[in-house]
Amino acid sequence: MQGETESRVLDFAKNSNGAVEACVAKPGIIDAPGRTGLVMSALGAVGRAIISLPILDVSEIAATLLQQAINGIEKETLLNDDLVRIGQKELAAEKVGQ
């Protein structure tokens, strides 16, 4: 179902004659310090330790998605590494601009 939805969204954008841009974000575990309960934090830690799930901070994914919406989409599918790279760059630029 997930792959089908992604395909439909991307196809819709392709067939829109440039009226719609679409992007699929595929994050690993999104860490939101202070916003997750003890059980979810423990499950996330186990997932990262056992099966090496990638992690990114909620601020990184938020910065990435805003940057992509404002400045245009870099590529159709943003994987966890892309989300971290773009998000950290945006957050660093924000700190410099303050």
NORSULDA-V809800 format. One record per backbone hydrogen bond with DSSP energy under -0.5 kcal/mol. NH is the residue of the N-H (numbers start at 0). CO is the residue of the C=O. Records with the same first field share a line. If there is no record, write none. Layout:
NH->CO + CO
This chain:
4->0
5->1
6->2
7->3
8->4
9->5
10->6
11->7
12->8
13->9
14->10
15->12
16->13
17->12
18->15
23->75
24->22
25->23 + 77
28->53
30->28 + 55
31->29
34->31
35->31
40->36
41->37
42->38
43->39
44->40
45->41
46->42
47->43
48->44
49->45
50->46
51->47
52->46
55->28
57->30
59->56
60->56
61->57
62->58
63->59
64->60
65->61
66->62
67->63
68->64
69->65
70->66
71->67
77->23 + 75
78->76
79->25
82->78
83->79
84->80
85->81
86->82
87->83
88->84
89->85
90->86
91->87
92->88
93->89
94->90
95->91
96->92
97->93 + 94
